[in-house]
Amino acid sequence: MADFSIRAGFAETDLARAAVLYWDAFKGKLGKIMGPDERACGFFATTMNAEYALSAVDQSGELLGIAGFKTNKGSLTGGSLRDMTRVYGWVGGTWRGLLLSALERDVQPGILLMDGICVGAAARGKGVGTALLSAIKSHARQSGLSTVRLDVIDSNAGARALYEREGFAAIGTTHTGSLRHIFGFRQATAMQCDVS
């Protein structure tokens, strides 16, 4: 029996913890753009929307991990240019916003688009990531969607192996070109899983 459960969303009191989990998972991808750590965590803590997430919590209620998704109504992570400039200043927020727009993916009919999955270091290897992916697939089915789609960067082989074990298959690759020096990865592979 698992020592954790999966829930819809997460408590408002867990926003700071969710921001740290997310940043720890995506620092390698976004570090040069969103850093330093304090500012990035501050940005995510003020812009994350728990309505677009599933969470894993232990028996004491501690947040172990989250899986976010994006719909045409909203997403786990987001924020406006105004949010960005509030944290990074007008100039810093503007160039960051422009670079991050290169990573945006459009929502497509019939597809649940994942907006990140992250598990705290102490909870890794305990089935939390697998349980969150399974819950995301169930959520997609219950929402009348037939497919879950995500992107994984080339430097995250462990995540890609998990996705493949869970039925995701590569459908295409996007190269970052000269932006690889800023993003910290050369390519991202789009993967999807049929959940119908």
Z-matrix of the N, CA and C atoms (Angstrom, degrees):
N
C 1 1.458
C 2 1.531 1 109.73
N 3 1.321 2 116.60 1 135.10
C 4 1.463 3 121.57 2 -178.84
C 5 1.524 4 110.24 3 -70.14
N 6 1.327 5 114.77 4 147.76
C 7 1.462 6 121.16 5 177.48
C 8 1.522 7 111.19 6 -92.10
N 9 1.322 8 116.66 7 21.23
C 10 1.455 9 120.96 8 -178.99
C 11 1.520 10 108.55 9 -147.28
N 12 1.315 11 115.33 10 165.74
C 13 1.463 12 120.62 11 176.12
C 14 1.525 13 108.72 12 -133.36
N 15 1.317 14 114.83 13 159.39
C 16 1.467 15 121.81 14 179.19
C 17 1.523 16 108.23 15 -105.17
N 18 1.311 17 115.41 16 134.15
C 19 1.467 18 121.47 17 -178.85
C 20 1.528 19 110.57 18 -131.39
N 21 1.306 20 115.00 19 159.60
C 22 1.464 21 120.36 20 171.78
C 23 1.518 22 108.09 21 -77.22
N 24 1.316 23 116.53 22 132.99
C 25 1.453 24 121.53 23 177.02
C 26 1.515 25 113.17 24 66.58
N 27 1.322 26 115.42 25 -163.12
C 28 1.452 27 122.34 26 172.52
C 29 1.516 28 107.47 27 -155.44
N 30 1.328 29 115.41 28 159.87
C 31 1.465 30 120.69 29 -175.70
C 32 1.522 31 111.07 30 -67.74
N 33 1.318 32 116.29 31 149.70
C 34 1.458 33 120.77 32 177.21
C 35 1.522 34 110.56 33 -59.47
N 36 1.316 35 117.02 34 -31.74
C 37 1.462 36 120.87 35 178.25
C 38 1.531 37 112.05 36 -68.44
N 39 1.325 38 117.24 37 -13.07
C 40 1.463 39 121.94 38 178.72
C 41 1.529 40 113.20 39 -96.81
N 42 1.323 41 117.93 40 5.45
C 43 1.464 42 119.97 41 -177.82
C 44 1.530 43 112.41 42 -58.53
N 45 1.321 44 117.04 43 -44.77
C 46 1.467 45 119.74 44 -179.18
C 47 1.526 46 110.21 45 -63.94
N 48 1.326 47 117.32 46 -42.20
C 49 1.473 48 121.23 47 178.60
C 50 1.530 49 109.92 48 -65.19
N 51 1.324 50 117.82 49 -42.26
C 52 1.468 51 121.43 50 178.69
C 53 1.527 52 110.27 51 -61.43
N 54 1.323 53 116.80 52 -40.45
C 55 1.467 54 120.52 53 179.29
C 56 1.527 55 110.87 54 -63.64
N 57 1.326 56 117.15 55 -41.58
C 58 1.469 57 120.71 56 178.93
C 59 1.524 58 110.39 57 -65.84
N 60 1.332 59 117.90 58 -44.07
C 61 1.466 60 121.04 59 177.94
C 62 1.526 61 110.53 60 -58.92
N 63 1.327 62 115.74 61 -46.48
C 64 1.459 63 120.33 62 -178.35
C 65 1.525 64 110.34 63 -63.22
N 66 1.322 65 116.44 64 -46.20
C 67 1.454 66 120.23 65 -178.32
C 68 1.529 67 111.05 66 -64.00
N 69 1.327 68 117.24 67 -42.66
C 70 1.466 69 120.12 68 178.05
C 71 1.530 70 111.01 69 -58.22
N 72 1.326 71 116.40 70 -38.16
C 73 1.462 72 120.48 71 -178.88
C 74 1.521 73 112.67 72 -73.85
N 75 1.318 74 117.67 73 -33.59
C 76 1.460 75 120.79 74 -171.80
C 77 1.533 76 114.41 75 -113.59
N 78 1.313 77 116.87 76 8.19
C 79 1.464 78 120.78 77 179.03
C 80 1.530 79 111.34 78 -59.75
N 81 1.330 80 116.71 79 -38.82
C 82 1.461 81 120.09 80 179.62
C 83 1.520 82 112.75 81 -62.92
N 84 1.314 83 116.09 82 -29.03
C 85 1.456 84 121.90 83 -178.96
C 86 1.532 85 112.17 84 -89.86
N 87 1.322 86 116.08 85 -35.77
C 88 1.464 87 120.47 86 -171.55
C 89 1.523 88 114.39 87 -115.80
N 90 1.342 89 117.09 88 1.37
C 91 1.456 90 121.27 89 -171.93
C 92 1.511 91 115.38 90 -55.91
N 93 1.324 92 117.42 91 -43.31
C 94 1.465 93 120.21 92 -177.64
C 95 1.527 94 112.05 93 -71.89
N 96 1.315 95 116.21 94 -20.77
C 97 1.461 96 119.72 95 -178.98
C 98 1.526 97 111.43 96 -95.11
N 99 1.325 98 116.20 97 -46.27
C 100 1.464 99 120.75 98 -171.89
C 101 1.529 100 114.37 99 -94.94
N 102 1.338 101 117.77 100 -15.01
C 103 1.455 102 120.54 101 -177.71
C 104 1.521 103 111.46 102 -64.60
N 105 1.315 104 116.83 103 167.62
C 106 1.454 105 129.10 104 3.85
C 107 1.530 106 112.90 105 -73.62
N 108 1.333 107 115.44 106 170.81
C 109 1.462 108 122.02 107 -173.45
C 110 1.528 109 113.07 108 -52.15
N 111 1.317 110 117.51 109 -46.45
C 112 1.469 111 120.64 110 -175.39
C 113 1.525 112 111.50 111 -62.40
N 114 1.312 113 116.00 112 -41.13
C 115 1.469 114 118.86 113 -179.81
C 116 1.527 115 111.18 114 -70.13
N 117 1.324 116 116.23 115 -42.24
C 118 1.462 117 119.46 116 179.84
C 119 1.528 118 110.49 117 -61.65
N 120 1.329 119 116.56 118 -47.55
C 121 1.475 120 119.36 119 179.59
C 122 1.519 121 110.91 120 -63.75
N 123 1.332 122 116.87 121 -37.47
C 124 1.463 123 120.58 122 176.88
C 125 1.519 124 111.78 123 -63.69
N 126 1.329 125 116.32 124 -41.45
C 127 1.466 126 120.36 125 178.46
C 128 1.530 127 110.30 126 -62.32
N 129 1.336 128 116.91 127 -50.72
C 130 1.462 129 119.80 128 -177.92
C 131 1.529 130 111.87 129 -65.05
N 132 1.314 131 117.32 130 -37.09
C 133 1.468 132 120.18 131 -179.73
C 134 1.523 133 112.06 132 -64.29
N 135 1.328 134 117.07 133 -26.09
C 136 1.468 135 119.28 134 -179.56
C 137 1.520 136 113.04 135 -97.48
N 138 1.337 137 118.59 136 -9.18
C 139 1.467 138 119.63 137 -176.45
C 140 1.523 139 114.10 138 -119.73
N 141 1.326 140 118.93 139 -12.83
C 142 1.469 141 119.72 140 -179.39
C 143 1.521 142 110.65 141 -66.74
N 144 1.334 143 115.80 142 142.76
C 145 1.455 144 121.80 143 179.32
C 146 1.526 145 108.53 144 -119.73
N 147 1.325 146 116.01 145 104.99
C 148 1.472 147 122.50 146 -175.71
C 149 1.524 148 112.97 147 -62.50
N 150 1.323 149 117.72 148 -17.49
C 151 1.464 150 121.30 149 178.38
C 152 1.533 151 111.46 150 -61.73
N 153 1.332 152 116.12 151 -23.24
C 154 1.463 153 121.63 152 -177.27
C 155 1.533 154 110.83 153 -110.51
N 156 1.341 155 114.85 154 44.34
C 157 1.458 156 119.86 155 -179.66
C 158 1.519 157 111.05 156 -150.72
N 159 1.309 158 114.09 157 155.40
C 160 1.458 159 122.73 158 166.37
C 161 1.519 160 105.28 159 -116.01
N 162 1.320 161 116.79 160 148.66
C 163 1.459 162 118.70 161 -177.39
C 164 1.517 163 110.96 162 -131.77
N 165 1.316 164 114.53 163 154.96
C 166 1.458 165 122.51 164 173.70
C 167 1.522 166 106.89 165 -110.75
N 168 1.324 167 115.80 166 127.69
C 169 1.467 168 120.83 167 179.75
C 170 1.519 169 109.09 168 -129.04
N 171 1.334 170 115.39 169 146.60
C 172 1.469 171 118.21 170 177.97
C 173 1.517 172 109.96 171 -82.52
N 174 1.323 173 116.73 172 -176.69
C 175 1.463 174 121.00 173 -174.68
C 176 1.520 175 112.93 174 -65.59
N 177 1.332 176 116.95 175 -22.31
C 178 1.463 177 119.75 176 177.69
C 179 1.532 178 112.12 177 -88.90
N 180 1.344 179 115.97 178 -3.58
C 181 1.456 180 120.41 179 179.84
C 182 1.512 181 114.02 180 94.18
N 183 1.343 182 117.93 181 4.36
C 184 1.470 183 120.11 182 179.51
C 185 1.524 184 110.24 183 -71.93
N 186 1.314 185 115.72 184 134.97
C 187 1.462 186 122.52 185 179.64
C 188 1.526 187 109.51 186 -72.45
N 189 1.342 188 116.36 187 119.45
C 190 1.460 189 122.45 188 -178.63
C 191 1.521 190 112.64 189 -99.79
N 192 1.329 191 116.26 190 -32.04
C 193 1.452 192 120.03 191 -177.36
C 194 1.513 193 111.09 192 -169.64
N 195 1.315 194 114.96 193 163.75
C 196 1.463 195 121.10 194 178.08
C 197 1.522 196 109.87 195 -140.60
N 198 1.314 197 114.87 196 150.90
C 199 1.462 198 122.36 197 172.17
C 200 1.521 199 106.02 198 -128.18
N 201 1.312 200 115.73 199 118.13
C 202 1.451 201 120.41 200 -178.44
C 203 1.515 202 111.76 201 -100.62
N 204 1.318 203 115.42 202 161.11
C 205 1.449 204 120.64 203 176.89
C 206 1.520 205 109.53 204 -145.32
N 207 1.315 206 113.99 205 164.33
C 208 1.465 207 121.99 206 -176.32
C 209 1.514 208 108.66 207 -124.54
N 210 1.317 209 116.30 208 135.53
C 211 1.457 210 122.00 209 174.56
C 212 1.530 211 107.61 210 -126.33
N 213 1.321 212 116.23 211 -179.35
C 214 1.471 213 118.81 212 176.82
C 215 1.527 214 111.29 213 -74.05
N 216 1.350 215 117.24 214 -4.55
C 217 1.466 216 121.15 215 178.37
C 218 1.523 217 112.82 216 -101.52
N 219 1.333 218 117.52 217 -20.90
C 220 1.458 219 119.57 218 -178.60
C 221 1.513 220 111.68 219 168.62
N 222 1.327 221 115.38 220 -177.01
C 223 1.460 222 120.33 221 -177.85
C 224 1.527 223 110.16 222 -153.10
N 225 1.332 224 115.38 223 165.72
C 226 1.465 225 120.27 224 176.73
C 227 1.522 226 109.77 225 -59.94
N 228 1.312 227 116.04 226 -52.02
C 229 1.468 228 119.18 227 179.47
C 230 1.516 229 108.27 228 -107.91
N 231 1.242 230 115.42 229 151.04
C 232 1.459 231 119.30 230 -179.21
C 233 1.509 232 107.80 231 -179.12
N 234 1.273 233 115.15 232 -121.19
C 235 1.451 234 119.26 233 -177.24
C 236 1.515 235 109.95 234 96.57
N 237 1.277 236 114.20 235 149.73
C 238 1.456 237 121.32 236 -178.44
C 239 1.532 238 110.44 237 -97.41
N 240 1.313 239 115.25 238 174.00
C 241 1.460 240 120.09 239 174.51
C 242 1.529 241 109.50 240 -60.00
N 243 1.311 242 116.61 241 -35.37
C 244 1.470 243 120.81 242 177.79
C 245 1.528 244 110.64 243 -61.90
N 246 1.351 245 116.67 244 -42.78
C 247 1.469 246 120.29 245 177.00
C 248 1.526 247 110.60 246 -61.98
N 249 1.327 248 115.73 247 -41.66
C 250 1.455 249 121.19 248 -178.77
C 251 1.533 250 110.60 249 -64.60
N 252 1.338 251 116.71 250 -44.83
C 253 1.462 252 119.17 251 -178.34
C 254 1.529 253 111.79 252 -71.14
N 255 1.329 254 117.13 253 -26.20
C 256 1.465 255 120.33 254 176.92
C 257 1.532 256 110.62 255 -63.74
N 258 1.318 257 116.67 256 -35.74
C 259 1.459 258 121.51 257 -178.24
C 260 1.522 259 112.10 258 -88.53
N 261 1.342 260 117.30 259 -41.22
C 262 1.465 261 121.14 260 -171.45
C 263 1.526 262 114.63 261 -108.47
N 264 1.319 263 117.62 262 -0.24
C 265 1.460 264 120.21 263 -175.77
C 266 1.524 265 110.14 264 86.09
N 267 1.333 266 116.33 265 166.44
C 268 1.459 267 120.59 266 -174.40
C 269 1.522 268 111.47 267 -62.46
N 270 1.320 269 118.40 268 -50.67
C 271 1.459 270 121.20 269 -177.70
C 272 1.531 271 110.12 270 -68.00
N 273 1.327 272 116.90 271 -50.72
C 274 1.465 273 120.63 272 -179.02
C 275 1.518 274 112.81 273 -61.83
N 276 1.302 275 117.20 274 -39.65
C 277 1.460 276 120.85 275 179.22
C 278 1.511 277 112.28 276 -68.39
N 279 1.337 278 116.72 277 -36.91
C 280 1.468 279 120.72 278 -178.54
C 281 1.522 280 111.50 279 -67.13
N 282 1.343 281 118.00 280 -49.86
C 283 1.472 282 117.77 281 -178.55
C 284 1.518 283 111.44 282 -68.27
N 285 1.324 284 117.55 283 -33.70
C 286 1.465 285 119.87 284 176.95
C 287 1.535 286 110.37 285 -64.62
N 288 1.320 287 115.90 286 -45.09
C 289 1.457 288 120.12 287 179.19
C 290 1.520 289 112.50 288 -59.72
N 291 1.326 290 116.67 289 -41.62
C 292 1.467 291 120.56 290 179.11
C 293 1.528 292 111.23 291 -64.02
N 294 1.324 293 117.35 292 -44.12
C 295 1.466 294 119.83 293 179.35
C 296 1.526 295 111.36 294 -66.17
N 297 1.321 296 117.15 295 -43.21
C 298 1.467 297 119.77 296 -179.03
C 299 1.521 298 112.22 297 -64.84
N 300 1.327 299 117.22 298 -27.26
C 301 1.469 300 119.59 299 178.96
C 302 1.524 301 111.15 300 -63.38
N 303 1.337 302 117.56 301 -22.65
C 304 1.463 303 120.75 302 177.52
C 305 1.528 304 111.79 303 -68.55
N 306 1.329 305 116.99 304 -19.50
C 307 1.469 306 121.15 305 -179.51
C 308 1.529 307 112.46 306 -95.45
N 309 1.308 308 117.36 307 -5.48
C 310 1.474 309 120.70 308 -177.60
C 311 1.519 310 111.60 309 -64.33
N 312 1.325 311 115.20 310 143.39
C 313 1.464 312 121.94 311 176.39
C 314 1.516 313 108.10 312 -125.94
N 315 1.307 314 115.63 313 139.80
C 316 1.458 315 120.34 314 -179.36
C 317 1.522 316 111.10 315 -83.37
N 318 1.313 317 115.24 316 144.93
C 319 1.464 318 121.97 317 173.97
C 320 1.522 319 107.69 318 -74.33
N 321 1.327 320 116.77 319 136.84
C 322 1.458 321 121.83 320 179.90
C 323 1.522 322 109.95 321 -119.00
N 324 1.322 323 118.60 322 150.04
C 325 1.459 324 121.31 323 -179.77
C 326 1.533 325 111.64 324 -57.82
N 327 1.323 326 116.15 325 136.82
C 328 1.454 327 122.12 326 175.75
C 329 1.512 328 115.32 327 79.50
N 330 1.341 329 117.23 328 0.93
C 331 1.466 330 121.18 329 -175.44
C 332 1.522 331 110.48 330 -122.13
N 333 1.340 332 116.14 331 130.46
C 334 1.452 333 121.50 332 170.91
C 335 1.526 334 106.67 333 -89.22
N 336 1.300 335 116.56 334 119.41
C 337 1.456 336 122.40 335 -178.05
C 338 1.523 337 108.62 336 -95.29
N 339 1.322 338 117.00 337 118.01
C 340 1.453 339 120.02 338 179.37
C 341 1.516 340 110.11 339 -72.54
N 342 1.325 341 114.69 340 145.78
C 343 1.461 342 122.64 341 -179.02
C 344 1.528 343 108.32 342 -123.00
N 345 1.326 344 115.68 343 46.69
C 346 1.454 345 121.03 344 176.75
C 347 1.513 346 114.00 345 99.75
N 348 1.321 347 114.76 346 145.01
C 349 1.459 348 122.55 347 172.81
C 350 1.517 349 105.94 348 -137.64
N 351 1.321 350 116.39 349 134.70
C 352 1.459 351 120.23 350 -178.44
C 353 1.517 352 110.48 351 -148.27
N 354 1.320 353 114.25 352 143.37
C 355 1.459 354 122.36 353 -179.74
C 356 1.519 355 107.41 354 -131.17
N 357 1.330 356 116.52 355 133.10
C 358 1.454 357 121.23 356 178.60
C 359 1.519 358 111.64 357 -59.94
N 360 1.331 359 116.72 358 150.00
C 361 1.462 360 122.33 359 -174.93
C 362 1.531 361 111.95 360 -54.93
N 363 1.315 362 118.31 361 -41.80
C 364 1.464 363 121.28 362 -176.66
C 365 1.526 364 112.73 363 -69.40
N 366 1.329 365 117.19 364 -19.17
C 367 1.465 366 120.62 365 -177.22
C 368 1.521 367 112.81 366 -101.40
N 369 1.316 368 117.96 367 -0.75
C 370 1.464 369 120.03 368 -177.99
C 371 1.524 370 110.67 369 -71.26
N 372 1.331 371 115.57 370 147.74
C 373 1.455 372 121.16 371 179.82
C 374 1.521 373 113.73 372 80.46
N 375 1.325 374 117.07 373 9.31
C 376 1.466 375 121.56 374 -177.92
C 377 1.527 376 112.46 375 -113.53
N 378 1.329 377 116.41 376 11.44
C 379 1.457 378 120.48 377 177.60
C 380 1.514 379 115.07 378 88.20
N 381 1.324 380 117.64 379 6.10
C 382 1.465 381 120.70 380 -177.58
C 383 1.530 382 110.78 381 -66.79
N 384 1.335 383 117.31 382 -47.43
C 385 1.460 384 120.67 383 179.86
C 386 1.517 385 112.23 384 -60.98
N 387 1.338 386 115.94 385 -42.31
C 388 1.465 387 120.90 386 178.56
C 389 1.527 388 110.52 387 -63.00
N 390 1.334 389 116.17 388 -43.02
C 391 1.468 390 120.21 389 179.78
C 392 1.526 391 111.29 390 -65.19
N 393 1.320 392 117.24 391 -38.69
C 394 1.465 393 120.15 392 178.17
C 395 1.528 394 111.08 393 -66.05
N 396 1.338 395 117.22 394 -41.59
C 397 1.470 396 119.70 395 177.10
C 398 1.521 397 111.28 396 -62.96
N 399 1.325 398 116.70 397 -42.22
C 400 1.464 399 120.50 398 177.98
C 401 1.526 400 110.53 399 -61.33
N 402 1.324 401 116.13 400 -41.56
C 403 1.472 402 120.35 401 179.26
C 404 1.521 403 111.37 402 -66.59
N 405 1.329 404 117.26 403 -37.61
C 406 1.470 405 120.90 404 176.90
C 407 1.528 406 109.82 405 -62.18
N 408 1.323 407 116.52 406 -43.23
C 409 1.471 408 119.59 407 179.38
C 410 1.529 409 110.49 408 -63.53
N 411 1.326 410 116.94 409 -41.65
C 412 1.472 411 120.38 410 177.04
C 413 1.520 412 111.11 411 -62.98
N 414 1.325 413 116.13 412 -42.28
C 415 1.465 414 120.53 413 179.15
C 416 1.535 415 110.25 414 -60.82
N 417 1.324 416 116.15 415 -41.84
C 418 1.473 417 119.76 416 178.57
C 419 1.525 418 110.59 417 -61.17
N 420 1.334 419 116.27 418 -47.16
C 421 1.481 420 120.31 419 179.06
C 422 1.521 421 110.96 420 -59.14
N 423 1.328 422 116.53 421 -46.60
C 424 1.468 423 120.96 422 -178.85
C 425 1.525 424 111.98 423 -64.95
N 426 1.313 425 116.03 424 -23.87
C 427 1.470 426 121.11 425 178.53
C 428 1.525 427 112.03 426 -88.73
N 429 1.340 428 116.40 427 3.54
C 430 1.458 429 120.60 428 178.60
C 431 1.517 430 113.95 429 79.86
N 432 1.317 431 117.81 430 18.85
C 433 1.459 432 122.29 431 -179.98
C 434 1.523 433 109.60 432 -99.89
N 435 1.313 434 116.91 433 152.04
C 436 1.465 435 120.57 434 -175.05
C 437 1.521 436 114.39 435 -104.39
N 438 1.328 437 117.09 436 -12.72
C 439 1.462 438 120.27 437 -172.11
C 440 1.523 439 110.52 438 -143.31
N 441 1.337 440 115.31 439 145.26
C 442 1.470 441 121.70 440 170.07
C 443 1.520 442 106.58 441 -113.00
N 444 1.324 443 116.41 442 133.39
C 445 1.466 444 121.85 443 -179.19
C 446 1.517 445 109.26 444 -124.90
N 447 1.326 446 115.08 445 144.48
C 448 1.459 447 121.53 446 176.92
C 449 1.520 448 108.95 447 -148.63
N 450 1.305 449 116.37 448 169.62
C 451 1.462 450 122.50 449 174.51
C 452 1.514 451 107.99 450 -122.89
N 453 1.326 452 116.89 451 142.12
C 454 1.461 453 121.75 452 176.73
C 455 1.525 454 107.83 453 -131.77
N 456 1.337 455 115.51 454 136.18
C 457 1.457 456 119.43 455 -177.71
C 458 1.522 457 110.80 456 -84.96
N 459 1.331 458 115.69 457 156.81
C 460 1.464 459 121.54 458 -174.23
C 461 1.520 460 113.64 459 -62.73
N 462 1.319 461 118.60 460 -23.55
C 463 1.456 462 121.07 461 -178.72
C 464 1.525 463 112.97 462 -87.92
N 465 1.328 464 117.72 463 5.49
C 466 1.465 465 121.09 464 -179.07
C 467 1.531 466 110.26 465 -117.62
N 468 1.324 467 115.42 466 65.77
C 469 1.464 468 121.15 467 -177.20
C 470 1.527 469 112.18 468 -63.55
N 471 1.324 470 117.90 469 -34.12
C 472 1.461 471 120.69 470 179.45
C 473 1.519 472 112.34 471 -62.56
N 474 1.331 473 116.00 472 -43.11
C 475 1.464 474 119.83 473 178.34
C 476 1.520 475 110.32 474 -65.58
N 477 1.318 476 116.55 475 -42.96
C 478 1.470 477 119.17 476 -179.85
C 479 1.526 478 110.89 477 -60.72
N 480 1.342 479 117.44 478 -40.54
C 481 1.463 480 120.76 479 178.75
C 482 1.530 481 110.60 480 -62.73
N 483 1.334 482 117.37 481 -40.20
C 484 1.463 483 120.89 482 177.14
C 485 1.524 484 110.19 483 -62.35
N 486 1.319 485 117.30 484 -46.26
C 487 1.460 486 120.58 485 -178.89
C 488 1.529 487 111.01 486 -61.86
N 489 1.307 488 116.97 487 -41.58
C 490 1.469 489 120.12 488 178.85
C 491 1.523 490 111.05 489 -64.46
N 492 1.331 491 117.32 490 -40.94
C 493 1.479 492 120.38 491 176.90
C 494 1.523 493 111.16 492 -61.59
N 495 1.312 494 116.14 493 -30.15
C 496 1.463 495 121.18 494 -177.14
C 497 1.528 496 112.96 495 -92.72
N 498 1.333 497 117.07 496 13.46
C 499 1.459 498 120.54 497 172.45
C 500 1.514 499 116.47 498 95.30
N 501 1.319 500 117.92 499 6.83
C 502 1.466 501 120.28 500 178.41
C 503 1.522 502 109.49 501 -83.92
N 504 1.326 503 116.13 502 141.91
C 505 1.462 504 122.12 503 178.32
C 506 1.521 505 109.19 504 -126.53
N 507 1.321 506 115.50 505 144.98
C 508 1.470 507 120.90 506 178.92
C 509 1.523 508 110.12 507 -67.76
N 510 1.333 509 115.55 508 138.08
C 511 1.467 510 120.41 509 178.79
C 512 1.525 511 111.96 510 -124.21
N 513 1.335 512 117.11 511 -6.35
C 514 1.462 513 119.28 512 179.64
C 515 1.510 514 111.33 513 170.70
N 516 1.316 515 115.17 514 163.33
C 517 1.462 516 121.40 515 -178.22
C 518 1.519 517 109.97 516 -131.45
N 519 1.324 518 115.50 517 138.80
C 520 1.458 519 122.10 518 175.49
C 521 1.524 520 107.80 519 -115.98
N 522 1.315 521 116.50 520 129.88
C 523 1.464 522 121.92 521 179.79
C 524 1.526 523 109.51 522 -97.35
N 525 1.319 524 116.19 523 143.31
C 526 1.460 525 120.33 524 -178.44
C 527 1.521 526 112.74 525 -88.31
N 528 1.325 527 117.40 526 -12.19
C 529 1.470 528 120.48 527 178.69
C 530 1.516 529 111.56 528 58.87
N 531 1.312 530 116.51 529 -134.27
C 532 1.463 531 120.41 530 -177.27
C 533 1.531 532 112.42 531 -69.88
N 534 1.326 533 117.72 532 -15.19
C 535 1.469 534 120.50 533 177.50
C 536 1.526 535 112.60 534 -76.10
N 537 1.346 536 117.09 535 -3.91
C 538 1.470 537 120.15 536 -179.86
C 539 1.528 538 111.48 537 -59.85
N 540 1.329 539 117.01 538 -29.35
C 541 1.460 540 120.68 539 179.92
C 542 1.534 541 111.25 540 -71.19
N 543 1.292 542 116.17 541 -25.96
C 544 1.463 543 120.96 542 178.98
C 545 1.524 544 110.30 543 -88.62
N 546 1.334 545 117.04 544 -45.77
C 547 1.459 546 120.56 545 -176.71
C 548 1.522 547 112.92 546 -79.09
N 549 1.324 548 117.94 547 -24.81
C 550 1.456 549 119.71 548 178.78
C 551 1.514 550 114.51 549 84.26
N 552 1.325 551 117.34 550 12.57
C 553 1.460 552 121.09 551 175.04
C 554 1.522 553 108.64 552 -147.79
N 555 1.330 554 115.49 553 154.42
C 556 1.465 555 120.69 554 -176.52
C 557 1.518 556 113.33 555 -89.89
N 558 1.338 557 115.38 556 -34.09
C 559 1.458 558 118.47 557 -177.68
C 560 1.517 559 111.04 558 -153.68
N 561 1.316 560 114.43 559 157.47
C 562 1.456 561 122.14 560 175.35
C 563 1.520 562 107.69 561 -123.92
N 564 1.315 563 115.79 562 134.84
C 565 1.451 564 121.31 563 179.39
C 566 1.511 565 109.55 564 -102.76
N 567 1.313 566 116.60 565 125.38
C 568 1.466 567 121.92 566 173.74
C 569 1.522 568 107.79 567 -79.60
N 570 1.326 569 116.45 568 132.26
C 571 1.454 570 121.85 569 179.86
C 572 1.514 571 108.07 570 -130.69
N 573 1.321 572 115.95 571 147.81
C 574 1.459 573 118.43 572 176.29
C 575 1.515 574 110.95 573 -143.07
N 576 1.331 575 113.77 574 159.23
C 577 1.459 576 122.08 575 -178.18
C 578 1.530 577 108.44 576 -134.24
N 579 1.310 578 116.04 577 129.21
C 580 1.470 579 121.65 578 176.72
C 581 1.525 580 107.65 579 -77.72
N 582 1.327 581 117.19 580 124.29
C 583 1.469 582 120.93 581 -178.77
C 584 1.527 583 111.89 582 -116.29
N 585 1.332 584 117.47 583 6.07
C 586 1.466 585 119.86 584 -176.94
C 587 1.514 586 111.63 585 -72.31
